[in-house]
Amino acid sequence: MAAAAGGKEMMRAPHILIKHKGSRCKASWKDP
């Protein structure tokens, strides 16, 4: 999806990207 943006953001704040991705992914398939 956003490899370029994700890579840059991950280097800046990996915990933020992981939190956002995890939260969204979990809520996505948990609450459709």
Secondary structure as UniProt FT lines:
FT   HELIX           3..12
FT   HELIX           14..30
//
